[in-house]
Protein backbone atom coordinates (compact mmCIF):
# COMPACT_ATOMS: atom_id res chain seq x y z
CA UNK A 1 0.00 0.00 0.00
CA UNK A 2 1.15 3.52 -0.73
CA UNK A 3 0.53 4.70 2.86
CA UNK A 4 1.64 1.56 4.69
CA UNK A 5 3.71 3.65 7.11
CA UNK A 6 0.76 5.81 8.11
CA UNK A 7 -1.31 4.06 10.76
CA UNK A 8 -3.85 6.80 11.42
CA UNK A 9 -6.45 7.19 8.65
CA UNK A 10 -6.95 10.89 9.42
CA UNK A 11 -3.23 11.48 9.07
CA UNK A 12 -3.22 9.62 5.76
CA UNK A 13 -6.01 11.82 4.44
CA UNK A 14 -4.12 14.93 5.48
CA UNK A 15 -1.03 13.71 3.63
CA UNK A 16 -3.03 13.12 0.46
CA UNK A 17 -4.65 16.55 0.75
CA UNK A 18 -1.31 18.28 1.22
CA UNK A 19 -0.05 16.94 -2.09
CA UNK A 20 -3.29 17.31 -4.03
CA UNK A 21 -3.77 20.11 -6.56
CA UNK A 22 -5.08 23.21 -4.86
CA UNK A 23 -6.59 25.65 -7.42
CA UNK A 24 -6.41 28.61 -5.06
CA UNK A 25 -2.71 28.12 -4.44
CA UNK A 26 -2.05 27.60 -8.15
CA UNK A 27 -3.85 30.83 -9.05
CA UNK A 28 -2.03 32.85 -6.40
CA UNK A 29 1.28 31.55 -7.67
CA UNK A 30 0.60 32.11 -11.38
CA UNK A 31 2.71 31.74 -13.37
CA UNK A 32 4.02 28.58 -11.75
CA UNK A 33 6.08 27.39 -14.72
CA UNK A 34 7.34 28.46 -18.14
CA UNK A 35 4.69 30.15 -20.26
CA UNK A 36 4.61 29.71 -24.04
CA UNK A 37 3.40 32.64 -26.13
CA UNK A 38 2.47 31.33 -29.58
CA UNK A 39 3.01 33.56 -32.59
CA UNK A 40 0.84 32.15 -35.41
CA UNK A 41 2.91 33.89 -38.09
CA UNK A 42 6.51 33.51 -39.22
CA UNK A 43 9.52 35.01 -37.50
CA UNK A 44 10.54 38.43 -38.74
CA UNK A 45 7.06 39.92 -39.04
CA UNK A 46 5.33 42.39 -36.74
CA UNK A 47 3.31 39.67 -34.97
CA UNK A 48 6.49 37.79 -34.07
CA UNK A 49 8.42 40.94 -33.16
CA UNK A 50 5.74 42.18 -30.75
CA UNK A 51 5.29 38.69 -29.29
CA UNK A 52 9.00 38.52 -28.43
CA UNK A 53 9.04 42.02 -26.99
CA UNK A 54 5.99 41.25 -24.84
CA UNK A 55 7.40 37.90 -23.69
CA UNK A 56 10.60 39.58 -22.53
CA UNK A 57 8.70 42.24 -20.60
CA UNK A 58 6.20 39.80 -19.05
CA UNK A 59 9.07 37.55 -17.96
CA UNK A 60 10.64 40.50 -16.18
CA UNK A 61 7.35 41.56 -14.58
CA UNK A 62 6.02 38.15 -13.50
CA UNK A 63 9.33 36.52 -12.60
CA UNK A 64 8.93 33.35 -14.67
CA UNK A 65 10.22 32.33 -18.09
CA UNK A 66 8.17 33.28 -21.16
CA UNK A 67 9.14 31.79 -24.51
CA UNK A 68 7.81 32.49 -28.01
CA UNK A 69 6.94 29.58 -30.26
CA UNK A 70 6.10 30.07 -33.93
CA UNK A 71 3.28 27.81 -35.12
CA UNK A 72 2.57 29.14 -38.56
CA UNK A 73 0.26 28.46 -41.47
CA UNK A 74 -3.28 28.88 -42.79
CA UNK A 75 -3.51 32.60 -42.00
CA UNK A 76 -2.89 32.00 -38.29
CA UNK A 77 -5.32 29.10 -37.95
CA UNK A 78 -2.68 26.50 -37.01
CA UNK A 79 -1.28 28.51 -34.10
CA UNK A 80 -4.69 29.61 -32.85
CA UNK A 81 -6.00 26.03 -32.93
CA UNK A 82 -3.03 24.79 -30.92
CA UNK A 83 -3.66 27.33 -28.16
CA UNK A 84 -7.42 26.70 -28.17
CA UNK A 85 -6.80 23.00 -27.49
CA UNK A 86 -4.95 23.83 -24.25
CA UNK A 87 -8.24 24.63 -22.52
CA UNK A 88 -7.85 25.84 -18.93
CA UNK A 89 -4.06 26.29 -19.10
CA UNK A 90 -2.90 29.91 -18.59
CA UNK A 91 0.67 28.89 -19.44
CA UNK A 92 -0.12 28.61 -23.17
CA UNK A 93 -1.00 31.96 -24.76
CA UNK A 94 -1.59 33.35 -28.24
CA UNK A 95 -0.49 36.61 -29.81
CA UNK A 96 -3.80 36.92 -31.63
CA UNK A 97 -4.53 39.49 -34.29
CA UNK A 98 -7.00 40.83 -36.80
CA UNK A 99 -6.76 37.58 -38.77
CA UNK A 100 -7.11 34.98 -36.00
CA UNK A 101 -9.88 36.92 -34.23
CA UNK A 102 -11.26 39.08 -37.01
CA UNK A 103 -11.31 38.00 -40.66
CA UNK A 104 -10.83 34.22 -40.38
CA UNK A 105 -14.25 33.63 -38.86
CA UNK A 106 -15.94 34.72 -42.09
CA UNK A 107 -13.24 33.81 -44.61
CA UNK A 108 -12.92 30.28 -43.25
CA UNK A 109 -16.38 29.30 -41.91
CA UNK A 110 -15.20 25.75 -41.11
CA UNK A 111 -12.09 26.81 -39.19
CA UNK A 112 -10.86 24.45 -36.45
CA UNK A 113 -11.39 26.87 -33.56
CA UNK A 114 -14.08 29.20 -32.27
CA UNK A 115 -12.64 32.69 -31.83
CA UNK A 116 -15.10 33.49 -29.04
CA UNK A 117 -15.86 30.24 -27.19
CA UNK A 118 -12.32 28.80 -27.27
CA UNK A 119 -10.46 31.81 -25.85
CA UNK A 120 -10.19 34.12 -22.86
CA UNK A 121 -9.36 37.69 -23.94
CA UNK A 122 -6.42 38.97 -21.85
CA UNK A 123 -5.38 42.37 -23.17
CA UNK A 124 -4.80 44.44 -26.27
CA UNK A 125 -1.21 45.15 -27.25
CA UNK A 126 -1.36 47.55 -30.18
CA UNK A 127 -2.18 48.17 -33.81
CA UNK A 128 -0.33 48.85 -37.03
CA UNK A 129 -2.32 51.17 -39.29
CA UNK A 130 -2.96 50.30 -42.92
CA UNK A 131 -1.61 52.94 -45.28
CA UNK A 132 -2.04 53.77 -48.94
CA UNK A 133 1.32 54.02 -50.67
CA UNK A 134 2.14 55.09 -54.20
CA UNK A 135 5.24 54.83 -56.31
CA UNK A 136 7.39 57.94 -56.40
CA UNK A 137 7.10 57.57 -60.18
CA UNK A 138 3.35 58.25 -60.04
CA UNK A 139 2.60 61.98 -60.44
CA UNK A 140 0.24 62.28 -57.46
CA UNK A 141 0.76 63.70 -53.97
CA UNK A 142 -2.69 63.33 -52.39
CA UNK A 143 -5.72 61.06 -52.39
CA UNK A 144 -7.71 63.53 -54.47
CA UNK A 145 -4.92 63.75 -57.05
CA UNK A 146 -4.93 59.95 -57.28
CA UNK A 147 -8.70 59.93 -57.83
CA UNK A 148 -8.34 62.59 -60.54
CA UNK A 149 -5.50 60.62 -62.16
CA UNK A 150 -7.62 57.44 -62.21
CA UNK A 151 -10.49 59.28 -63.88
CA UNK A 152 -8.14 60.72 -66.50
CA UNK A 153 -6.50 57.32 -67.11
CA UNK A 154 -9.30 54.72 -66.81
CA UNK A 155 -8.28 51.08 -66.66
CA UNK A 156 -4.59 51.75 -66.06
CA UNK A 157 -4.32 51.43 -62.27
CA UNK A 158 -4.01 48.40 -60.00
CA UNK A 159 -3.45 48.11 -56.27
CA UNK A 160 -1.40 45.57 -54.38
CA UNK A 161 -1.95 43.95 -51.00
CA UNK A 162 -0.45 41.17 -48.90
CA UNK A 163 -3.04 38.70 -50.16
CA UNK A 164 -6.70 37.92 -50.79
CA UNK A 165 -8.83 38.48 -47.70
CA UNK A 166 -6.14 40.37 -45.78
CA UNK A 167 -6.78 43.74 -44.19
CA UNK A 168 -4.86 45.45 -46.99
CA UNK A 169 -7.11 43.85 -49.59
CA UNK A 170 -10.21 44.91 -47.68
CA UNK A 171 -8.92 48.45 -47.28
CA UNK A 172 -8.30 48.69 -51.01
CA UNK A 173 -11.70 47.29 -51.93
CA UNK A 174 -13.45 49.59 -49.47
CA UNK A 175 -11.54 52.56 -50.91
CA UNK A 176 -12.45 51.46 -54.43
CA UNK A 177 -16.12 51.21 -53.46
CA UNK A 178 -16.15 54.61 -51.73
CA UNK A 179 -14.44 56.45 -54.58
CA UNK A 180 -15.84 54.40 -57.49
CA UNK A 181 -12.31 54.22 -58.89
CA UNK A 182 -11.46 51.91 -61.78
CA UNK A 183 -8.64 50.00 -60.07
CA UNK A 184 -7.90 46.25 -60.03
CA UNK A 185 -6.55 44.18 -57.12
CA UNK A 186 -3.18 42.43 -57.41
CA UNK A 187 -2.63 39.88 -54.63
CA UNK A 188 0.86 39.21 -53.31
CA UNK A 189 2.25 36.69 -50.81
CA UNK A 190 3.01 39.23 -48.12
CA UNK A 191 3.64 42.94 -47.65
CA UNK A 192 7.29 42.74 -48.75
CA UNK A 193 6.75 41.64 -52.37
CA UNK A 194 3.95 44.17 -52.84
CA UNK A 195 6.10 47.02 -51.50
CA UNK A 196 9.00 45.95 -53.74
CA UNK A 197 6.81 46.13 -56.84
CA UNK A 198 5.48 49.57 -55.91
CA UNK A 199 9.04 50.83 -55.49
CA UNK A 200 10.00 49.30 -58.85
CA UNK A 201 6.97 50.86 -60.51
CA UNK A 202 5.42 47.49 -61.42
CA UNK A 203 2.21 48.52 -59.65
CA UNK A 204 1.35 52.13 -58.79
CA UNK A 205 -0.59 51.72 -55.54
CA UNK A 206 -0.73 49.40 -52.52
CA UNK A 207 -2.56 49.15 -49.21
CA UNK A 208 0.00 47.88 -46.71
CA UNK A 209 0.72 47.73 -42.98
CA UNK A 210 2.83 50.72 -41.95
CA UNK A 211 5.63 48.51 -40.61
CA UNK A 212 6.68 47.43 -44.09
CA UNK A 213 6.92 50.92 -45.56
CA UNK A 214 8.50 53.21 -42.95
CA UNK A 215 12.12 52.76 -44.16
CA UNK A 216 11.10 53.41 -47.76
CA UNK A 217 9.12 56.51 -46.86
CA UNK A 218 12.18 57.96 -45.15
CA UNK A 219 14.31 57.18 -48.20
CA UNK A 220 11.82 58.89 -50.52
CA UNK A 221 11.16 55.79 -52.63
CA UNK A 222 7.52 55.73 -51.59
CA UNK A 223 4.85 58.27 -50.74
CA UNK A 224 2.08 57.70 -48.23
CA UNK A 225 -1.19 59.38 -49.15
CA UNK A 226 -3.44 58.35 -46.25
CA UNK A 227 -3.74 56.15 -43.20
CA UNK A 228 -6.76 53.88 -42.66
CA UNK A 229 -7.38 54.68 -39.00
CA UNK A 230 -9.84 56.85 -37.11
CA UNK A 231 -7.07 59.13 -35.90
CA UNK A 232 -3.66 59.94 -37.30
CA UNK A 233 -0.91 57.48 -36.47
CA UNK A 234 1.63 58.54 -33.84
CA UNK A 235 4.36 57.08 -36.06
CA UNK A 236 3.24 59.18 -39.07
CA UNK A 237 1.59 62.29 -37.62
CA UNK A 238 1.81 64.24 -40.87
CA UNK A 239 -0.18 61.69 -42.88
CA UNK A 240 -3.94 62.40 -43.06
CA UNK A 241 -6.61 59.80 -42.38
CA UNK A 242 -8.84 58.76 -45.26
CA UNK A 243 -11.67 60.71 -43.65
CA UNK A 244 -9.51 63.84 -43.59
CA UNK A 245 -8.67 63.18 -47.24
CA UNK A 246 -12.38 63.13 -48.08
CA UNK A 247 -13.01 59.37 -48.18
CA UNK A 248 -15.32 58.05 -45.46
CA UNK A 249 -15.66 54.59 -43.89
CA UNK A 250 -12.14 53.36 -44.71
CA UNK A 251 -10.87 52.33 -41.28
CA UNK A 252 -8.78 49.18 -40.94
CA UNK A 253 -5.69 48.15 -38.99
CA UNK A 254 -3.58 45.12 -38.22
CA UNK A 255 -4.11 44.77 -34.48
CA UNK A 256 -2.50 42.46 -31.93
CA UNK A 257 -3.81 41.10 -28.62
CA UNK A 258 -2.86 38.41 -26.13
CA UNK A 259 -5.40 35.63 -25.78
CA UNK A 260 -5.50 32.64 -23.43
CA UNK A 261 -7.43 29.39 -23.84
CA UNK A 262 -10.97 29.21 -22.50
CA UNK A 263 -11.68 28.41 -18.86
CA UNK A 264 -8.38 29.50 -17.32
CA UNK A 265 -8.55 30.45 -13.60
CA UNK A 266 -10.09 33.89 -13.16
CA UNK A 267 -7.33 35.10 -10.84
CA UNK A 268 -4.66 34.07 -13.33
CA UNK A 269 -6.49 35.92 -16.13
CA UNK A 270 -6.80 39.06 -14.01
CA UNK A 271 -3.14 38.99 -12.99
CA UNK A 272 -1.99 38.39 -16.56
CA UNK A 273 -4.25 41.12 -17.94
CA UNK A 274 -2.80 43.67 -15.50
CA UNK A 275 0.73 42.60 -16.43
CA UNK A 276 -0.01 43.00 -20.15
CA UNK A 277 -1.40 46.51 -19.62
CA UNK A 278 1.63 47.52 -17.57
CA UNK A 279 3.94 46.08 -20.21
CA UNK A 280 2.29 48.01 -23.06
CA UNK A 281 2.74 51.24 -21.08
CA UNK A 282 6.43 50.57 -20.37
CA UNK A 283 9.26 52.52 -22.06
CA UNK A 284 10.64 49.27 -23.52
CA UNK A 285 7.42 48.45 -25.32
CA UNK A 286 6.91 52.02 -26.49
CA UNK A 287 10.30 51.77 -28.18
CA UNK A 288 9.35 48.41 -29.69
CA UNK A 289 6.15 49.91 -31.09
CA UNK A 290 8.02 52.85 -32.55
CA UNK A 291 10.35 50.58 -34.53
CA UNK A 292 7.33 48.84 -36.05
CA UNK A 293 5.26 51.92 -36.83
CA UNK A 294 2.70 50.61 -34.36
CA UNK A 295 0.45 52.40 -31.90
CA UNK A 296 0.15 50.98 -28.36
CA UNK A 297 -3.38 50.24 -27.15
CA UNK A 298 -4.43 49.21 -23.65
CA UNK A 299 -7.78 47.40 -23.57
CA UNK A 300 -8.70 45.40 -20.49
CA UNK A 301 -10.41 42.02 -20.75
CA UNK A 302 -13.93 43.30 -21.21
CA UNK A 303 -12.91 46.07 -23.59
CA UNK A 304 -10.96 43.56 -25.68
CA UNK A 305 -13.88 41.15 -25.71
CA UNK A 306 -16.21 43.91 -26.93
CA UNK A 307 -13.66 45.03 -29.52
CA UNK A 308 -13.29 41.51 -30.97
CA UNK A 309 -17.08 41.18 -31.27
CA UNK A 310 -17.16 44.50 -33.14
CA UNK A 311 -14.26 43.53 -35.42
CA UNK A 312 -15.81 40.18 -36.34
CA UNK A 313 -19.07 41.92 -37.21
CA UNK A 314 -17.28 44.63 -39.20
CA UNK A 315 -15.13 42.22 -41.19
CA UNK A 316 -18.06 39.89 -41.82
CA UNK A 317 -20.08 42.74 -43.29
CA UNK A 318 -17.22 43.93 -45.51
CA UNK A 319 -16.28 40.44 -46.72
CA UNK A 320 -19.87 39.61 -47.66
CA UNK A 321 -20.60 43.05 -49.08
CA UNK A 322 -17.51 42.99 -51.33
CA UNK A 323 -17.84 39.26 -52.06
CA UNK A 324 -14.26 38.54 -50.98
CA UNK A 325 -13.43 34.83 -51.16
CA UNK A 326 -10.37 32.75 -50.41
CA UNK A 327 -9.89 30.14 -53.12
MARGUDREN-227421 format. One record per atom (N, C-alpha, C): residue in three letters; x, y, z. Coordinates in steps of 0.1 Angstrom, whole numbers, plus 5000, padded with zeros to 4 digits. Each point is the difference from the previous one (the first is absolute). Example, Ala and Ser with C-alpha at 12.3 -4.5 7.8 and 13.67 -1.06 7.14 Angstrom:
! MARGUDREN-227421
ala513249435078 ala499150125000 ala500950125000 ser499650114993 ser500950115000 ser499250115008 
//
This chain:
! MARGUDREN-227421
unk500849885000 unk499250125000 unk500950125000 unk499550114994 unk500750124999 unk500350065013 unk499049995010 unk500150075013 unk500249905011 unk500849894997 unk500149905010 unk500750045013 unk500750124999 unk500750045012 unk499150105008 unk498950034995 unk499150095007 unk498849925006 unk500149995014 unk499049925007 unk498750075002 unk500050135001 unk498750075003 unk499450054987 unk498749954998 unk499350044988 unk500050154998 unk499750075010 unk499850154999 unk501450064996 unk501149955005 unk501350054996 unk500249974985 unk499649884996 unk500249964986 unk499250104991 unk498850035003 unk499250094992 unk500750145000 unk500550045011 unk500750135000 unk501250004991 unk500749894999 unk501249994991 unk499650014986 unk498949934996 unk499550004987 unk499650144996 unk499250075009 unk499650144997 unk501150094998 unk501149995008 unk501150094999 unk500649994987 unk500049894993 unk500649984987 unk499150024988 unk498750015003 unk499050014990 unk500150144994 unk499550014987 unk499950134993 unk499150095007 unk500450125004 unk499250105006 unk499950124991 unk498850024994 unk499850104990 unk500350145005 unk499750035013 unk500250135005 unk501550035001 unk500749905005 unk501550025001 unk500650024986 unk499549924990 unk500650014986 unk499750144995 unk498850055002 unk499650134994 unk500950115007 unk500249995013 unk500850115007 unk501450004995 unk500549884996 unk501449984996 unk500250024985 unk499050034993 unk500150014985 unk501050124997 unk500949974990 unk500249874993 unk500949915009 unk499749874999 unk500749915009 unk501149924991 unk500050034987 unk501049934992 unk500250084987 unk500849954991 unk500250084988 unk498850014992 unk499850124995 unk498850044991 unk500450014986 unk499249934991 unk500350014986 unk499050104993 unk500650104993 unk499250094993 unk500149974985 unk499049954994 unk500049954986 unk499850124991 unk500950014990 unk499850104989 unk499649924988 unk498850024995 unk499449924989 unk500550044986 unk501050095000 unk500650044987 unk501549995001 unk500750004989 unk501449974999 unk500950105007 unk501149965004 unk501050095006 unk500450114990 unk500250125006 unk500450114992 unk498950104997 unk498849965002 unk498950094998 unk499650085012 unk499050094999 unk499650085012 unk499449915011 unk499249904996 unk499449925010 unk501149935009 unk501049954993 unk501149935007 unk500850105008 unk500350114995 unk500850105006 unk499350055013 unk498850035000 unk499250055011 unk499949895011 unk499849874995 unk499949895009 unk501349985008 unk501150024994 unk501349985007 unk500350125009 unk499650124996 unk500150115009 unk499149995012 unk498849954998 unk499149985012 unk500549895009 unk500449894994 unk500549895008 unk501250045009 unk500950084995 unk501150055008 unk499550095011 unk499150084998 unk499550095010 unk499249935010 unk499149914996 unk499249925010 unk500949915008 unk501049954995 unk501049925007 unk500650085012 unk500450124996 unk500550095010 unk499050045011 unk498850024996 unk498950055009 unk499649885009 unk499749884995 unk499449895007 unk501049915006 unk501350014996 unk501049925007 unk500149864996 unk499449964989 unk500149874994 unk500450004985 unk500549894995 unk500450004986 unk498850014991 unk500150084989 unk499150014989 unk500749974988 unk499649914992 unk500649974987 unk499050024989 unk500650034988 unk499150024988 unk500249884991 unk498949944995 unk500049894991 unk499250034988 unk500749994988 unk499350034988 unk499349874995 unk498750014999 unk499249894994 unk499250064988 unk500649994989 unk499550084988 unk499149924991 unk499350084991 unk499349944989 unk498550035001 unk499449994988 unk498550024998 unk499550135006 unk500750114998 unk499650135004 unk499850015015 unk500949935008 unk499950005014 unk499249895006 unk499349924992 unk499149905006 unk500749895007 unk501249964995 unk500749895007 unk500450045014 unk500650125002 unk500450045013 unk498950025009 unk498950064995 unk498850035008 unk499349875005 unk500049904991 unk499449875004 unk500849935011 unk501350014999 unk500949945010 unk499750065014 unk499950135001 unk499750065012 unk498649975005 unk499150004992 unk498649975003 unk499949865007 unk500849914995 unk499949865005 unk500649985014 unk500750115005 unk500549995013 unk499150075010 unk498749965000 unk499050055008 unk500350005015 unk499850115006 unk500350015015 unk501450035004 unk500950004991 unk501450025003 unk500550144997 unk500350085010 unk500450144998 unk501550014996 unk500749894999 unk501450004997 unk500249984985 unk498950004992 unk500149994985 unk499150124995 unk500750094994 unk499350134995 unk500250024985 unk499150084995 unk500150044986 unk500250144998 unk500950044991 unk500050144995 unk499050014988 unk498850025004 unk498950004990 unk500050134992 unk499350014989 unk500050124992 unk498750014992 unk500050104991 unk498850024992 unk499649894990 unk501049914998 unk499649884992 unk499449895009 unk500849965011 unk499549895008 unk498750035007 unk499750125003 unk498850045008 unk499350114993 unk500150014986 unk499250104993 unk499549944987 unk500949994990 unk499649964986 unk499749854999 unk500849925007 unk500049854997 unk498649945002 unk499350065010 unk498749945003 unk499050004988 unk500150104992 unk499250014988 unk500649944988 unk501350024998 unk500849954989 unk500049855000 unk500249945012 unk500149865002 unk498949955009 unk498849994995 unk498849965009 unk500249875007 unk500849914995 unk500249865006 unk501350005007 unk500550115005 unk501350005007 unk500049915012 unk501149965005 unk500149905010 unk500050055015 unk499750135001 unk499850065013 unk498950105000 unk499450035012 unk499050105001 unk500750125007 unk500050114993 unk500850125005 unk499450065013 unk498749975002 unk499450055013 unk500049895011 unk499449894997 unk499849895010 unk501349945005 unk501149994991 unk501249935003 unk501150085007 unk499750135002 unk501050095005 unk499650095012 unk500950045008 unk499850105010 unk500850134996 unk499350114997 unk500750124997 unk500950055012 unk501250034998 unk500950055011 unk500250154999 unk500650044989 unk500250154998 unk500550034986 unk499650124996 unk500550054987 unk501550055002 unk500749984989 unk501450044999 unk500250134992 unk499550004988 unk500150124991 unk499549974986 unk500250104992 unk499549994986 unk501050064990 unk500149954989 unk500850054989 unk499050064989 unk500050124998 unk499050064990 unk500349954986 unk498949984992 unk500149984986 unk500250134993 unk500950014990 unk500350124993 unk499949984985 unk499650114993 unk500150004986 unk501350064995 unk500749914993 unk501350054994 unk499950014985 unk500850094995 unk500150014985 unk501550014996 unk500349964988 unk501350004995 unk500450154998 unk501350035003 unk500550134998 unk500050044985 unk499849904992 unk499950034985 unk498650044996 unk499049985009 unk498750044997 unk499850155003 unk499550084991 unk499950155002 unk498850045008 unk499949955012 unk498950045009 unk500650025014 unk499550095008 unk500550035013 unk498850005011 unk498849974996 unk498949995009 unk499049904995 unk499049975009 unk499049914996 unk499150054989 unk499750135001 unk499250064989 unk500750004987 unk501350035000 unk500850004988 unk500049864993 unk500049895009 unk500049864995 unk498649984994 unk498950045006 unk498749984995 unk499950074986 unk500550124999 unk500050084988 unk500849934989 unk501149945004 unk500949934990 unk499349884995 unk499349935009 unk499349874996 unk498950044990 unk499350115002 unk498950044991 unk500650044987 unk501150065000 unk500750044987 unk500649894993 unk500349895007 unk500749884994 unk499349875004 unk498749994995 unk499249885004 unk500649874996 unk499949905009 unk500549874996 unk501549985001 unk500750105005 unk501549985000 unk500649985014 unk499250015011 unk500549985013 unk499649875007 unk500949955008 unk499849885008 unk500550035014 unk499549925010 unk500650025013 unk500449875006 unk501150005007 unk500549885006 unk499649985015 unk500149885005 unk499749975014 unk500849885004 unk500049965012 unk500749895005 unk499349874997 unk498950004994 unk499349884996 unk498550015001 unk499349914993 unk498550005000 unk499449985014 unk499150095004 unk499449995013 unk500750075011 unk501250054998 unk500850075010 unk499450145002 unk500450065011 unk499550135003 unk500450114989 unk501249984994 unk500350084989 unk499149994988 unk499649884997 unk499149974989 unk498750075003 unk499549985013 unk498750065003 unk500050155000 unk501150065004 unk500250145000 unk499950064986 unk500749934991 unk500050044986 unk498649994994 unk499349895002 unk498749984995 unk499050105005 unk500150035013 unk499150105006 unk500350144994 unk501350034998 unk500450134994 unk499450004986 unk500149894992 unk499550004987 unk498550024999 unk499349945010 unk498650015000 unk499650155004 unk500750055009 unk499650145005 unk500350114989 unk501149974992 unk500450114990 unk499549964986 unk499549884998 unk499649954987 unk501150014990 unk501249975005 unk501250004991 unk500149874992 unk500550024988 unk500249884991 unk501549955003 unk500049915010 unk501449955004 unk499849855004 unk501049924995 unk499949865002 unk501049945011 unk499549905007 unk500849955011 unk501149904994 unk501250015006 unk501149914997 unk500549945013 unk499749875002 unk500449945013 unk501449955000 unk500750035011 unk501449955002 unk500049915012 unk501249935002 unk500149915011 unk500850075011 unk499450115005 unk500650075011 unk500250154996 unk500250085011 unk500250144998 unk501350034992 unk501149935003 unk501350024994 unk500050004984 unk499549904994 unk500049994985 unk499150124994 unk498950035007 unk499150114995 unk500850135000 unk500650035011 unk500850125002 unk501150014990 unk500749894997 unk501150004991 unk499550034986 unk498849954996 unk499550034987 unk499550154998 unk499650055011 unk499650155000 unk501250084998 unk501149975007 unk501250074999 unk500649994986 unk499949884994 unk500549984987 unk499150064989 unk498850045004 unk499150064990 unk499249894993 unk500049875004 unk499249904994 unk498550025002 unk499750045012 unk498650045004 unk500150145006 unk499050084997 unk500150145005 unk499550035014 unk499149915006 unk499450025013 unk500049875008 unk500150025013 unk499849885009 unk499450045013 unk499349915007 unk499450035013 unk500849905009 unk500850055009 unk501049925007 unk500150045015 unk500449915008 unk500250035014 unk501250105001 unk499950105009 unk501050105000 unk501449955003 unk500149895008 unk501349945003 unk500949984988 unk499449954989 unk500849964988 unk500550124992 unk499450125002 unk500350114991 unk500850125007 unk500150005013 unk500750115007 unk501450034994 unk500949904999 unk501350034994 unk500050064986 unk499149954992 unk499950054986 unk499450144999 unk499250035010 unk499450145000 unk501150105004 unk500949965009 unk501150095004 unk501050014989 unk500149904992 unk501050014989 unk499550074988 unk498650035000 unk499450074989 unk499649914988 unk500149875002 unk499749914989 unk498549974999 unk499350045011 unk498549985000 unk499450135006 unk498750024996 unk499350115007 unk498749945006 unk499750045012 unk498849965007 unk498950114998 unk498949964995 unk498950104998 unk499050015011 unk499849885007 unk499050015010 unk500149875009 unk499550015012 unk500149895010 unk498549965003 unk499849875001 unk498649955001 unk499749985015 unk500150105008 unk499650005014 unk499150125003 unk499449995012 unk499150105004 unk500750135003 unk501249995006 unk500850115003 unk501449994993 unk500750104999 unk501349994994 unk501049915008 unk500949944994 unk500949915006 unk501150085007 unk500449965012 unk501050065008 unk501449994993 unk500149894992 unk501349984992 unk500050084987 unk498950054996 unk499950084987 unk499150115002 unk500250095009 unk499150115004 unk499650104989 unk500950004989 unk499750094989 unk499149944989 unk499749885001 unk499249934990 unk498550015004 unk499250054991 unk498650015003 unk499249875001 unk498949995007 unk499249884999 unk499250014987 unk499449894996 unk499250004988 unk498850095002 unk499450015012 unk498950095002 unk500550144998 unk501250045005 unk500550134998 unk500350034985 unk500349894993 unk500250024986 unk498750004991 unk498949995007 unk498750004993 unk499449874997 unk500549895005 unk499549874997 unk499549935013 unk498749985002 unk499549955012 unk499949855001 unk500049955012 unk499749865003 unk501249914996 unk501250054999 unk501249924997 unk500849995012 unk499749915010 unk500749995012 unk500449865003 unk501249964998 unk500549875003 unk501450005006 unk500349905008 unk501450005005 unk500449855002 unk501249975002 unk500549875004 unk500350015015 unk499149945008 unk500150025014 unk500549875007 unk500550015012 unk500649895007 unk499549995014 unk499749885005 unk499549995014 unk500449865005 unk500250005013 unk500349875007 unk498849935004 unk499949884996 unk498849915003 unk500549885008 unk499149955009 unk500349875007 unk498949904996 unk500249885002 unk499049904998 unk498750035008 unk498949944997 unk498850015008 unk500249935014 unk499250055009 unk499949945013 unk501350005009 unk500950104998 unk501150015009 unk499550065013 unk500849985011 unk499550055013 unk499950164999 unk498950055006 unk499750144999 unk501150085006 unk500649965011 unk501150085007 unk501250014991 unk500349894993 unk501150004991 unk499850094988 unk498850004995 unk499650094989 unk500150155004 unk499550035012 unk500150145005 unk501450045002 unk500949915006 unk501450045002 unk500750024987 unk499849914990 unk500650014987 unk499650124993 unk498750035000 unk499550124994 unk500650135005 unk500250015013 unk500650125006 unk501550014996 unk500649884999 unk501450004996 unk500250044985 unk499049964992 unk500150044985 unk499850154999 unk499050065007 unk499850145000 unk501250085004 unk500649965011 unk501250065005 unk501249994990 unk500149894994 unk501049984990 unk499950094988 unk498750014995 unk499850094988 unk500350155004 unk499950045012 unk500250135004 unk501550035003 unk500849895000 unk501450025004 unk500950064989 unk501150075004 unk500950064990 unk500549904990 unk500349885005 unk500549904991 unk499149964988 unk498749995004 unk499049964990 unk499750124991 unk500050125005 unk499850124992 unk501150014989 unk501249975004 unk501150004990 unk499849894990 unk499549885004 unk499849894991 unk498950044990 unk498950075005 unk499050044991 unk500550104990 unk500850095004 unk500550114992 unk500849944988 unk500849895002 unk500849944990 unk499149934989 unk498749975004 unk499149924991 unk499050094994 unk500050135004 unk499050094995 unk498649975006 unk500049945012 unk498849965006 unk499650105011 unk498750005003 unk499450085011 unk499649915012 unk500550035012 unk499649925011 unk498650025004 unk499349905004 unk498650005005 unk499849925012 unk499450055010 unk499849935012 unk498549985003 unk499549884996 unk498649965002 unk500149895011 unk499150025010 unk499949895010 unk499249884994 unk499749905009 unk499449884994 unk498650034994 unk499250075007 unk498750034995 unk500050094988 unk500950105000 unk500150094988 unk500549924988 unk500949915002 unk500549924989 unk499049904995 unk499249945009 unk498949924996 unk499050074991 unk499650125004 unk499150084993 unk500650044986 unk501350035000 unk500650044988 unk500149894990 unk500349885004 unk500049884991 unk498649974994 unk499050025008 unk498649984995 unk499750104989 unk500550125002 unk499750114991 unk500849974987 unk501349965001 unk500849974989 unk499549894991 unk499649895007 unk499449894993 unk498850044992 unk499150085006 unk498850054993 unk500450094988 unk501050095002 unk500450094990 unk500649934988 unk500949915003 unk500749924989 unk499049914993 unk499049945007 unk499049924994 unk499250084990 unk499650125004 unk499250084991 unk500850044987 unk501350045002 unk500850044989 unk500249894990 unk500449885006 unk500349884992 unk498849964991 unk498850005007 unk498849964992 unk499650114990 unk500150125005 unk499650114991 unk500950014988 unk501349985001 unk500950014989 unk500249864993 unk499449905005 unk500149874994 unk501449955000 unk500750025011 unk501449955000 unk500149865004 unk500749924992 unk500149855002 unk501449965000 unk500349905008 unk501349935000 unk499949884992 unk500749994989 unk499949874992 unk500949895005 
//
